[in-house]
Amino acid sequence: MSLLKFPSSRNQSSTASTRSVAKDKLQGGLLSPGFHEESSCISRYPSYFYHKTSPHKPSNFLISKLRKYEKLHKLCGPNSKPYKETLEILHSPNNSSSTECKYVVWIAYSGLGNRILTIASAFLYALLTNRILLIEQKPDMVDLFCEPFPNTSWLLPMNFPFRKNFSSFDQEYENSHGNLLKKNVINSSSSKELKLSSLYLHLAHDYDDHDKLFFCDENQFLLREVPWLIMRTDNYFVLSLFLMQSFDQELIKLFPNKETVFHHLGYFEKIKNKYWTHPTVNGEMVGVYQPSNEEQQKFENNMHNMKAWAEINLLCMCDVLVTSGWSTFGYVAQGLGGLRPWILYKIENQSAAPDPPCGRVMSMEPCFHSPPIYHCKTKKYIDNGALVPHVRHCEDMSWGLKLFN
C-alpha cells in the first residue's frame, strides 16, 4: 500500500494565484476553452489543481494545430452531414470521389496502458494527416475518459458498418494493408493513390514486414485518399513517425522537446467525473491510499480498468516514481506526470537478479516495444536506434526504441 500527497484543490489564497489558476487550468493551451458546460466532465479543468505545474510548455505550433483539429472534428464528427456522406462510401469497395472528411478508426485492443498509449499514437497520426480520430469504446472503457473535443464526440457510433466484425481484423485479415501489399494487389511504387473506400492497418506486436511498410513514406502517399483507415495496435508507434520524411519536419515544430510527445498528447485522457466528486474544502494536503490491490491484469473488466486508471493518475502525481520494466502502466504514469522514473529491470535469467537491479530512465517518453528494423530507402534491415541522435534504445528493453531530447 502506498501513500501519496498532493495539493488540495481549494487553496486559492490570493488574487494572483486565482488568475494563475484560471490561466493554467487549460494546461498552457492544450485544453480547449470551448467547453460551455464544465460540468459535462467535472475533472476536465479541476484536475489541474491536483498536479504540479508542468515545466514542459507546449509549442505555439502544437496549440494552433490542436485548435484547427477541434474545428475539423466538429465539422466531421459522428452524425454530421460530412460523416454521413463519407459513411455512404463504405458500401462501395472502391472510392472514385474525393471526400471532405477522412478518418482513423481506433479498435480497442489489449490492456488499459496499451490502449492509452495507442490512442495517443493514433491521435498524432490523425493530426499529421488531417484525419478525424474515432475510438471504439468497449463496455470496459465506459466512464474512464472525458470527451476531449468541444461540441462533438470522439466515440465511434455503435452502428458503424464494420464494428461487429472488428474481432476478425487481425494479422491474417485478407484485406489488410500488409496482406494486400504481400499479394501485390496494391503496389507501394505506384504513383497513384489508392481508390479504396477503407483499409485495415494491422500495427500490433505480431505484425509482419509487410504490415510495417506502413511506416514508409511511399505507402503514406498511397493512403492519402482512403477515407476510412481502421487501425488495431498495441504499440506506441510515435517514434517511427519521427523517422519518416513525410512527417519529421512538422513533428519537430510540434514538439521541439522530443521527449514531451506523450506528456502533451495525453492531455485528452482526462479521468472521468466520479473520481473527483469528493475534493477537500480547505485542507492544503490530502493523503491518498492506493485504491486497489489487484494482483494481476484483468482484460475486458470495467471495474478493474477504473481502479487501474485511478492508480495511474495517483502515480503521475508523485515526486519520485519507481516502475517495472516493460510496463505500459508505468509508461503512462511517467508520461502524464512528466517524470523520469527509476525502473526495475526485468528478470530474464531466473537464476540471477539483474545487475544493477534498477536504473534511472533518461527520457520520459514510452518505449516502442516492436519497432520496424527495415530501412525504407536502402531496402535493408538496420538498427533504427543508430540513425539519429533523438532515437535510441530503451533502458528496459534492448530491442525497443524511444525518443530522447
Secondary structure, 3 states (H helix, E strand, C coil): CCEEEEECCCCCCCHHHHHHHHHHCCHHHCCCCCCCCHHHCCCCCHHHHHCCCCCCCCCHHHHHHHHHHHHHHHHHCCCCHHHHHHHHHCCCCECCCCCCCCEEEECCCCCHHHHHHHHHHHHHHHHHHCCEEEECCCHHHCCCECCCCCCCCCECCCCCCCHHHHHHCCCCCCCEHHHHHHCCCCCCCCCCCCCECEEEEECCCCCCCCHHHHHCHHHHHHHCCCCEEEEECCCCCHHHHHCCCCCHHHHHHHCCCHHHHHHHHHHHCCECHHHHCCCCCCCCEEEEECCCCCCCCCCCCHHHHHHHHHHHHHHCCCCCCEEECCCHHHHHHHHHHCCCCEEECCCCCCCCCCCCCEEECCCCCCCECCCCCEECCCCEECCHHHCCCCEEECCCCCCCEEECC
